[in-house]
Amino acid sequence: MNIAGYLTLIAVVIIDKTAAVSLLTGGNVNNTTNQNLVGVDSQTLDVFRQLLNQETIIRMNLVKNVDALMKNVAVAEQKISTIEASTDQEISVLKKEVQELKLENHVLKNKSRVQRRRLANITGYMNKTVDSLKVELKGAQIEQLKISSAVTSLEMFRMNLNNSKLDLKKKVAFTAGVTSSSTTWNSGTLVFPAVINNIGGGYNPSTGIFTAPTDGHYVFFVTVVEYGKLDNRVDIVQNGSSKVRTLGYSDAAYQTGTNMAVLRLQQGDTVWIRLASGKGYYSNSIPMTTFSGFRL
């Protein structure tokens, strides 16, 4: 029930109560004096008349108040109707905005899902790329280590090669022999003209003399085969001083005399083979009588 209904109910109750007051006049609401008031004194009659007048005034005031109240109720209902209409409109607008927000939220959620998928794909791709790069980097590092090792090996080879070249320059070795026999040689230096090897160029096949190109310790070998039973003895000589001697004794034919010497030489020192006694020597196209030496 609305406000107007409540107010109507209140007015009806008031009117009913007014009607109850009218019972004082025996239920007659007329504002007329009963003509049949027989035996009622004048004082009592005045009281009834006053009551009737007050009843009439009350009824008129009530009607007036009810009218004013009804007008106020109508105004209030109008305001309430306006407020309800405005409220309904605002609620409608809010519902529309809520719907739009829901739609926008749904779109954003979809976009968020798409973005998350894209981000996941990008992240997966980046992880795969990083893993691939790590593998390639590891491979490159291994290759770099191999290259570094190869470069190191090459440098060591070059160093060894250079050292070998230096060593070759420092190395001194020779072997020379005679390719024919002699029965007349009986003094001086035995010359070995057939050079088999002459590293360092220290041996002179024309003179039979070895000249030390560098300081160091040298090893010298000499082998002389005596001719028939002529007997021969030769010395390994350093700077004119005999160091060791061979013996090809005449007790039997073609005896072989051989010896070796390790000598400390200074650059420019000379070594050669010199006859000590006897004469002649035996050899062939492949030398049997030879002279060799090398630097330690």
C-alpha positions as CSV (number, residue, x, y, z in Angstrom):
1,M,0.0,0.0,0.0
2,N,1.3,3.5,-1.0
3,I,1.3,6.7,1.1
4,A,-2.1,7.9,-0.3
5,G,-3.7,4.6,0.8
6,Y,-2.4,5.0,4.3
7,L,-3.6,8.6,4.5
8,T,-7.0,7.7,3.3
9,L,-7.2,5.0,5.9
10,I,-6.3,7.6,8.6
11,A,-9.0,10.0,7.3
12,V,-11.6,7.3,7.5
13,V,-10.7,6.4,11.0
14,I,-10.9,10.1,12.1
15,I,-14.3,10.5,10.4
16,D,-15.5,7.3,12.1
17,K,-14.3,8.7,15.5
18,T,-16.2,12.0,14.7
19,A,-19.2,9.9,13.9
20,A,-18.8,8.3,17.3
21,V,-18.8,11.8,18.9
22,S,-22.0,12.5,17.1
23,L,-23.6,9.8,19.2
24,L,-23.9,12.5,21.8
25,T,-26.8,13.7,19.7
26,G,-28.2,10.2,19.2
27,G,-26.4,9.5,15.9
28,N,-27.9,12.5,14.1
29,V,-25.2,14.6,12.5
30,N,-27.5,17.4,11.5
31,N,-26.6,20.7,13.0
32,T,-30.3,21.2,13.9
33,T,-32.0,21.2,17.2
34,N,-34.2,18.2,17.8
35,Q,-37.7,19.6,18.0
36,N,-38.7,16.7,20.2
37,L,-36.6,17.6,23.2
38,V,-39.3,17.4,25.6
39,G,-38.6,17.7,29.3
40,V,-35.0,18.9,28.7
41,D,-34.1,22.1,30.6
42,S,-32.6,25.0,28.8
43,Q,-29.1,24.6,30.5
44,T,-28.7,21.1,29.2
45,L,-29.9,22.2,25.8
46,D,-27.2,24.8,25.6
47,V,-24.6,22.3,26.5
48,F,-25.7,20.0,23.6
49,R,-25.8,22.9,21.3
50,Q,-22.2,23.9,22.2
51,L,-21.1,20.3,21.7
52,L,-22.8,20.2,18.3
53,N,-21.1,23.4,17.3
54,Q,-17.7,22.0,18.4
55,E,-18.3,18.8,16.5
56,T,-19.1,20.8,13.4
57,I,-15.9,22.9,13.7
58,I,-13.8,19.7,14.3
59,R,-15.4,18.0,11.3
60,M,-14.6,21.1,9.1
61,N,-11.0,21.3,10.4
62,L,-10.6,17.6,9.8
63,V,-11.9,17.9,6.3
64,K,-9.6,20.8,5.6
65,N,-6.6,19.0,7.1
66,V,-7.4,15.9,5.1
67,D,-7.6,17.9,1.9
68,A,-4.2,19.6,2.7
69,L,-2.8,16.2,3.5
70,M,-4.1,14.7,0.3
71,K,-2.5,17.5,-1.6
72,N,0.8,17.0,0.1
73,V,0.5,13.3,-0.5
74,A,-0.1,14.0,-4.2
75,V,2.9,16.3,-4.3
76,A,5.0,13.6,-2.5
77,E,3.7,10.9,-4.9
78,Q,4.7,13.2,-7.8
79,K,8.1,13.7,-6.4
80,I,8.4,10.0,-5.6
81,S,7.3,9.2,-9.2
82,T,9.8,11.7,-10.6
83,I,12.6,10.2,-8.3
84,E,11.6,6.7,-9.3
85,A,11.6,7.6,-13.0
86,S,15.0,9.3,-12.6
87,T,16.3,6.4,-10.6
88,D,15.0,4.0,-13.2
89,Q,16.8,6.0,-15.9
90,E,20.0,6.1,-13.9
91,I,19.7,2.4,-13.1
92,S,19.2,1.8,-16.8
93,V,22.2,3.9,-17.7
94,L,24.2,2.1,-15.0
95,K,23.1,-1.3,-16.3
96,K,24.1,-0.2,-19.8
97,E,27.5,1.0,-18.5
98,V,27.9,-2.3,-16.6
99,Q,27.1,-4.2,-19.7
100,E,29.6,-2.2,-21.7
101,L,32.2,-2.7,-19.0
102,K,31.5,-6.4,-19.0
103,L,31.9,-6.5,-22.8
104,E,35.0,-4.4,-22.6
105,N,36.3,-6.7,-19.8
106,H,35.6,-9.7,-22.0
107,V,37.4,-8.1,-24.9
108,L,40.3,-7.3,-22.6
109,K,40.4,-10.8,-21.3
110,N,40.5,-12.2,-24.8
111,K,43.2,-9.7,-25.8
112,S,45.0,-10.7,-22.6
113,R,44.8,-14.3,-23.5
114,V,46.1,-13.6,-27.0
115,Q,48.9,-11.4,-25.6
116,R,49.7,-14.2,-23.1
117,R,49.8,-16.7,-25.9
118,R,52.0,-14.4,-28.0
119,L,54.2,-13.7,-25.0
120,A,54.4,-17.5,-24.4
121,N,55.3,-18.1,-28.1
122,I,57.8,-15.3,-28.0
123,T,59.3,-16.6,-24.8
124,G,59.4,-20.1,-26.1
125,Y,61.1,-18.9,-29.3
126,M,63.5,-16.8,-27.4
127,N,64.4,-19.7,-25.1
128,K,64.9,-22.0,-28.1
129,T,67.0,-19.3,-29.8
130,V,69.0,-18.8,-26.6
131,D,69.5,-22.6,-26.3
132,S,70.5,-22.7,-30.0
133,L,72.9,-19.8,-29.5
134,K,74.3,-21.5,-26.4
135,V,74.9,-24.7,-28.4
136,E,76.5,-22.7,-31.3
137,L,78.6,-20.7,-28.8
138,K,79.8,-23.9,-27.1
139,G,80.6,-25.3,-30.5
140,A,82.4,-22.1,-31.4
141,Q,84.3,-22.2,-28.2
142,I,85.3,-25.8,-28.9
143,E,86.3,-24.8,-32.4
144,Q,88.2,-21.8,-31.0
145,L,90.0,-24.1,-28.6
146,K,90.8,-26.4,-31.5
147,I,92.1,-23.5,-33.5
148,S,94.1,-22.2,-30.5
149,S,95.5,-25.6,-30.0
150,A,96.3,-25.9,-33.7
151,V,97.9,-22.4,-33.7
152,T,99.9,-23.4,-30.6
153,S,101.0,-26.6,-32.3
154,L,101.9,-24.6,-35.4
155,E,103.8,-22.1,-33.4
156,M,105.7,-24.9,-31.6
157,F,106.3,-26.6,-35.0
158,R,107.7,-23.3,-36.3
159,M,109.8,-22.9,-33.2
160,N,111.1,-26.4,-33.5
161,L,111.6,-25.9,-37.2
162,N,113.5,-22.7,-36.5
163,N,115.5,-24.4,-33.8
164,S,116.1,-27.3,-36.2
165,K,117.3,-24.8,-38.8
166,L,119.5,-23.2,-36.2
167,D,120.7,-26.6,-35.1
168,L,121.4,-27.6,-38.7
169,K,123.4,-24.4,-38.9
170,K,125.2,-25.4,-35.8
171,K,125.5,-29.1,-36.7
172,V,128.8,-30.2,-38.0
173,A,129.4,-33.7,-39.5
174,F,131.4,-35.2,-42.3
175,T,132.6,-38.5,-43.8
176,A,135.2,-38.8,-46.5
177,G,137.3,-41.6,-48.0
178,V,139.7,-42.7,-50.7
179,T,138.5,-44.7,-53.7
180,S,141.9,-46.1,-54.8
181,S,144.9,-47.8,-53.2
182,S,148.5,-46.5,-52.8
183,T,151.8,-48.3,-52.2
184,T,153.9,-45.2,-52.3
185,W,152.4,-42.8,-49.8
186,N,154.9,-42.6,-46.9
187,S,154.6,-39.1,-45.3
188,G,152.5,-36.1,-44.4
189,T,148.7,-35.7,-44.4
190,L,146.4,-38.4,-45.8
191,V,143.9,-36.7,-48.0
192,F,140.4,-38.2,-48.4
193,P,139.0,-36.7,-51.6
194,A,135.8,-38.7,-51.9
195,V,133.3,-36.7,-49.7
196,I,130.2,-38.6,-48.6
197,N,128.8,-35.9,-46.4
198,N,130.1,-32.6,-45.2
199,I,127.5,-30.8,-42.9
200,G,128.7,-27.4,-41.8
201,G,131.5,-27.4,-44.4
202,G,134.3,-28.0,-42.0
203,Y,136.2,-30.6,-44.0
204,N,138.3,-29.6,-47.0
205,P,138.7,-32.6,-49.5
206,S,141.6,-30.9,-51.2
207,T,143.8,-30.7,-48.2
208,G,142.3,-33.4,-46.0
209,I,142.1,-31.0,-43.1
210,F,139.0,-30.4,-40.9
211,T,138.6,-26.8,-39.5
212,A,136.2,-26.4,-36.6
213,P,133.5,-23.8,-37.6
214,T,132.3,-23.4,-33.9
215,D,133.5,-24.2,-30.5
216,G,132.5,-27.6,-29.0
217,H,133.3,-31.2,-28.5
218,Y,133.9,-33.2,-31.6
219,V,134.2,-37.0,-32.3
220,F,136.6,-38.2,-35.0
221,F,137.0,-41.7,-36.5
222,V,139.7,-43.0,-38.8
223,T,140.1,-46.4,-40.6
224,V,143.1,-47.2,-42.7
225,V,143.6,-50.7,-44.3
226,E,147.3,-51.5,-44.9
227,Y,148.3,-52.7,-48.3
228,G,149.7,-56.3,-48.4
229,K,152.2,-56.5,-45.5
230,L,153.5,-53.0,-45.9
231,D,152.5,-52.0,-42.3
232,N,151.1,-48.5,-41.6
233,R,150.4,-46.4,-38.6
234,V,148.5,-43.1,-38.7
235,D,147.6,-40.4,-36.1
236,I,144.6,-38.2,-35.5
237,V,146.2,-34.8,-35.1
238,Q,144.9,-31.6,-33.5
239,N,146.6,-28.4,-34.4
240,G,149.8,-30.4,-35.2
241,S,149.6,-32.6,-32.0
242,S,149.0,-36.3,-32.3
243,K,146.1,-37.5,-30.1
244,V,145.5,-41.2,-31.0
245,R,147.1,-43.7,-33.4
246,T,146.0,-46.7,-35.5
247,L,147.9,-49.9,-36.3
248,G,147.8,-52.0,-39.5
249,Y,150.5,-54.5,-38.6
250,S,152.6,-56.3,-41.3
251,D,152.3,-59.8,-39.8
252,A,149.3,-60.4,-42.1
253,A,148.1,-58.7,-45.3
254,Y,145.4,-56.1,-45.3
255,Q,145.2,-55.5,-41.6
256,T,142.8,-52.7,-40.6
257,G,143.9,-50.0,-38.2
258,T,141.1,-47.9,-36.6
259,N,140.7,-45.5,-33.8
260,M,138.5,-42.7,-32.4
261,A,139.1,-39.5,-30.5
262,V,136.8,-37.0,-28.7
263,L,138.4,-33.6,-28.8
264,R,137.5,-30.2,-27.4
265,L,137.9,-27.7,-30.2
266,Q,137.8,-23.9,-30.5
267,Q,136.6,-22.3,-33.6
268,G,139.4,-22.4,-36.2
269,D,141.2,-25.4,-34.7
270,T,142.2,-28.0,-37.2
271,V,142.2,-31.8,-37.2
272,W,143.7,-34.1,-39.8
273,I,145.2,-37.6,-40.4
274,R,149.0,-37.9,-40.5
275,L,151.3,-40.9,-41.2
276,A,153.3,-42.0,-38.2
277,S,155.2,-44.9,-39.8
278,G,155.0,-47.4,-42.7
279,K,153.7,-46.6,-46.1
280,G,150.7,-47.2,-48.4
281,Y,147.1,-48.0,-47.8
282,Y,144.4,-50.1,-49.4
283,S,140.9,-49.0,-50.6
284,N,138.3,-49.5,-53.3
285,S,135.6,-47.7,-55.3
286,I,133.5,-48.0,-52.2
287,P,135.9,-46.5,-49.7
288,M,137.5,-48.8,-47.1
289,T,140.0,-46.2,-45.8
290,T,137.9,-43.4,-44.3
291,F,137.9,-40.3,-42.1
292,S,134.8,-39.1,-40.2
293,G,133.9,-36.5,-37.6
294,F,130.9,-34.7,-36.0
295,R,130.2,-32.2,-33.3
296,L,128.4,-33.3,-30.2
